[in-house]
């Protein structure tokens, strides 16, 4: 789990756009065997050099980390497909849920 994702979640929680008051996110991630992916200098360099297909700096960081670390990125954001990054394709079941 990218530090960028946790950072974005913390910002959204502080703005009350999501509610994580009753959840210790760090404990939940550890309990589910997530591995921490820190932001490194090379991630920042690559994120900063990516084309501006996507305006969200958090998402560009996720793309840079996936490219650099040879990881598969999980996202429903169609604009990610414009980058050279491995994406986990959503299943038909998942797509049906998000459209309802």
Protein Blocks (a to p, Z undefined) as FASTA:
>chain_A
ZZklmmmmmmmmmnopaccklpcfklmmmmnopacddddfklmmmmmmpcckbfbfklmm
mmmmmmmnopacddfbfklmmpccddddddfklmmmmmZZ
